[in-house]
Amino acid sequence: MSNRQKFEQDLTVLLSRLTEDSEKEVADSLKTLKDWLVKLQKENVVKINHSVMELVCAKHFIQKGYSVQIEYQLNELLTCDLYAIKGLGNAIVEIETGFIPPENALAPLTYTSARLASKIIRYSSFAGKFALGVPPHYILPFPSALAKPPRNRAVWEILQIKNLVDAYYQKPPVTLEEIRNARIQEIYIIDVDRAKVQEIDPEAYLKRAMQKGIVYDYLPREIKES
């Protein structure tokens, strides 16, 4: 069996799980999204670990009355994982599987913190509600200041976040104004095994993880030593 055949087979199995207790309208929407992902996989745009999480999360939104698109282009530079719209409101979800490029093997948590900060800053400006989706076995180490309401974000926190993101992502660089206004409203724990989604408040999520010493605010070494 080829990788393409296995991709389509896995999505077909997942789709049957997701639709066995669903109304026809929900099932039809999910099948359309599944077919779209199969098309994108043939173009080498998507991978299976990412795609199954997108499909599970899509059902969560569709059942709430949203119209959902996957791998949706926001502008010439950004394509979001999941774009949902209902009435005049919209939501964007970026899926994180925890992959670390080999070149960042010696600083995986600092790199991940920068990547997550960059996503929150760049994508949240397009969304009435921005969220990160994550599997149950992975803890997101994003900067805690981004979980606060923008009005509660100190200048020194904004500067630290800019230095963190600039260390990895400068095409284009994020601005201080973008960091000041960025916000993440939800964390979605996406359990593919059970085809379930759990919503968690980002501040509560990080507080619990930091209290247990699982994650910290990961900043570049020059920031820590300053």
Beta strands, then each sheet from edge to edge (+ up, - down):
strand 1: 67-73
strand 2: 79-86
strand 3: 89-95
strand 4: 129-134
strand 5: 186-191
strand 6: 196-200
sheet 1: 1+ 2- 3+ 4+ 5+ 6-
end
